[in-house]
Amino acid sequence: MDVESLLELRIRNRDFLRPYEPVVPDSHFTLQAQREVIERGVHQWENGEGYAFGIFLAETDQLIGRVHLSNAVRRAWQNCTIGYFMDQEQNGRGLMSEAVRLAVQFAFQEAGLHRIEAAVMPGNTGSIRVLEKAGFQYIGLSRYHLRIHGVWEDHKLYAITRGCGK
């Protein structure tokens, strides 16, 4: 577990990510809290409930982001949601687009999922571009979808279905 690297990434990008995330307590930015994030991800992976991936720079092996396939529901639905974040210094290089494409490939080919859904605030054009590049299709607007930074925010909903995207 690379707890220290995850903590450094979260602290370094705390202000940058704040407008896009639910309010988290200061205790979230501790080694213990990040260890729990990783342990929860391992537990979810083992139970087929979710799959978390670190994104690393090839040149330095530095952790620069994370993609998480979460809320996996099995049986007839075979669906999950996707969330992700990237170090502010690495934005605009196509790295998150590639990471999301790889996560989609894993979801469909390895995890046996059929559909992945994403929700993004309408003003987050960078995230919308990432989803569109990965083949996600816009499916509608969800009013007051998530409580982000203390405010119930509308979100655009996107989805990709195995065999129906890029």
C-alpha positions in Angstrom: 0.0 0.0 0.0 1.3 3.4 -1.0 -0.4 5.4 1.8 2.2 8.1 1.9 1.9 8.8 -1.8 -1.9 9.0 -1.7 -1.8 11.3 1.3 0.7 13.6 -0.5 -1.4 13.7 -3.6 -4.6 14.5 -1.6 -2.9 17.3 0.4 -1.2 18.8 -2.7 -4.5 18.9 -4.5 -6.8 19.7 -1.6 -7.8 23.2 -2.8 -7.9 22.3 -6.4 -10.3 19.4 -5.9 -12.5 21.1 -3.2 -15.1 22.6 -5.7 -15.7 19.1 -7.1 -15.9 16.9 -4.0 -18.2 16.5 -0.9 -17.0 18.3 2.2 -14.4 16.1 4.0 -13.1 16.7 7.5 -9.5 17.6 8.1 -9.0 14.1 9.5 -9.4 12.8 5.9 -5.9 14.3 5.2 -4.1 11.9 7.5 -2.1 8.7 7.0 -4.8 6.8 8.9 -7.7 8.0 6.7 -5.8 7.3 3.5 -4.9 3.9 4.8 -8.6 3.3 5.3 -9.4 4.5 1.8 -6.9 1.9 0.4 -8.1 -0.9 2.7 -11.7 -0.2 1.7 -10.7 -0.4 -1.9 -9.0 -3.7 -1.4 -12.1 -5.1 0.4 -14.3 -3.9 -2.4 -12.1 -5.5 -5.0 -12.1 -8.8 -3.2 -15.9 -8.7 -3.0 -16.4 -7.5 -6.6 -18.0 -4.3 -5.3 -15.5 -1.9 -6.7 -12.1 -1.5 -8.3 -9.6 1.3 -7.5 -6.6 2.1 -9.6 -3.7 4.5 -9.0 -2.4 6.5 -11.9 1.4 6.8 -12.0 3.8 8.7 -14.1 5.8 6.2 -16.2 9.0 8.3 -16.0 9.1 8.7 -12.2 6.5 6.2 -10.8 4.9 9.1 -9.0 1.2 8.7 -8.0 -0.7 11.5 -9.9 -4.3 10.3 -9.8 -6.9 7.7 -9.1 -9.8 6.1 -10.9 -12.4 4.2 -9.0 -15.1 1.9 -10.3 -17.5 1.9 -7.4 -21.0 0.8 -6.3 -20.8 -2.3 -8.5 -24.2 -4.0 -8.6 -24.3 -7.6 -9.9 -27.0 -9.9 -11.0 -29.2 -8.6 -13.8 -27.8 -5.1 -13.7 -23.9 -5.5 -13.8 -23.5 -1.8 -13.4 -21.1 0.5 -11.5 -20.2 4.2 -11.3 -16.8 5.8 -12.1 -15.0 8.6 -10.3 -11.6 10.0 -10.8 -9.2 12.8 -10.0 -5.9 13.9 -11.3 -3.0 16.0 -9.9 -3.6 19.6 -11.0 0.0 19.8 -12.4 -0.8 16.9 -14.8 -4.1 18.2 -16.2 -4.4 18.6 -19.9 -2.0 15.9 -20.9 -4.5 13.2 -21.8 -3.4 11.0 -18.9 -6.9 10.8 -17.3 -8.5 10.1 -20.6 -6.2 7.1 -21.0 -6.7 6.0 -17.4 -10.5 6.1 -17.9 -10.3 4.1 -21.1 -8.2 1.5 -19.4 -10.7 1.3 -16.4 -13.6 0.9 -18.9 -11.7 -1.9 -20.6 -11.0 -3.6 -17.3 -14.7 -3.2 -16.2 -16.0 -4.9 -19.4 -13.2 -7.5 -20.0 -12.1 -8.4 -16.5 -14.8 -7.5 -14.0 -17.7 -8.7 -16.2 -19.6 -5.5 -15.9 -22.1 -4.4 -18.6 -22.6 -0.6 -17.9 -20.6 2.2 -16.2 -22.3 5.5 -15.2 -20.7 8.8 -14.4 -22.0 12.1 -13.0 -20.2 15.4 -13.6 -21.1 19.0 -12.7 -22.0 20.9 -15.9 -19.2 23.4 -15.5 -16.5 20.7 -15.2 -15.7 20.7 -19.0 -12.4 18.9 -18.5 -14.1 15.9 -16.9 -16.9 15.9 -19.6 -14.2 15.8 -22.3 -12.5 12.8 -20.5 -15.8 10.9 -20.5 -16.7 11.7 -24.1 -13.2 10.6 -25.3 -13.7 7.3 -23.5 -17.0 6.7 -25.4 -19.5 7.7 -22.6 -22.8 9.1 -23.9 -24.8 11.9 -22.3 -28.0 10.5 -20.9 -29.5 13.5 -19.0 -29.4 16.0 -16.3 -30.0 15.1 -12.6 -31.1 18.1 -10.6 -29.6 18.4 -7.1 -27.7 15.1 -7.7 -24.9 15.3 -5.2 -23.9 17.5 -2.3 -20.6 18.9 -3.4 -18.7 21.3 -1.2 -21.8 21.7 1.0 -24.2 22.5 -1.9 -26.6 20.2 -3.7 -25.3 20.4 -7.3 -26.9 19.4 -10.6 -24.9 16.8 -12.5 -24.8 15.7 -16.1 -25.2 11.9 -16.3 -23.1 9.8 -18.7 -23.0 6.1 -19.4 -21.2 3.6 -21.5 -22.4 0.0 -22.1 -20.3 -2.9 -23.2 -20.3 -3.2 -26.9 -22.0 0.2 -27.4 -19.2 2.7 -27.0 -15.9 3.5 -28.7 
